[in-house]
Amino acid sequence: MASITSFENLTVWQESQLFAVDVYKITKHFPKEEIFAITSQLRRAASSISANIAEGFGRSSTKDKLHFYTMAYGSLLEVKNFLYLSEKLGYLQKSDLDLLINHSISCQKLINAFKSGLSK
């Protein structure tokens, strides 16, 4: 099995990037008065997922890597929280919420598997 030498080749990073793109696209339609509130929070947290995976990949110790992958997981949960809130506030349709939550669950599974593989 070949060793992965770049974070760009990680499926977990690729999927988290796609998830962030989905979040950015959906928040384009949020009310303008939310640009510095929920929209900003969602985008920051969504982009933080792949950023933490990339940063963790560059760390040398397993402990440091796990720290950043745990931060990525926390950012993902933060996004989920704001997605639910956005739907309750009427900024997000239930069908869009369901799609984004399903994508987030896929990312959660990938991050958990990635962390588990690193811990072994």
C-alpha positions, 0 to 999 in steps of 0.5 A: 500500500502506497503512503500518502505524501500530501493532504490533498490526496486524503479522501477526508480532506477532499470531502470536507472541502466539498462540504465547505463549498456546499455550505458557502453555496447555501449561505449565499441565499441567507438574509444580508443582515446575517452576513456577520452572524450565522453566515460568517460563523457557518463559513468559518467553521466549514472552512476550518474542517479541511484546514485543520485536517491539512494542518494536522497532516503536516504535524510530525507527532501522532498527538499533534495530528490527533489534536488537529483532527479532533479540532476538525471534528469539533468544527464539523459539529459547530457547522451542524449546530448552525445548520439546524439553527438556520433551518429553525430560523427559516433561512434553510429549507428542510430538504437543503438541511437534510442534504447538508446533514447527510454530507456532514455525517459522511464527513464525520465518519471519515474523520472518525475512521481517519482518527482511529487509523492514526491511533492504531 
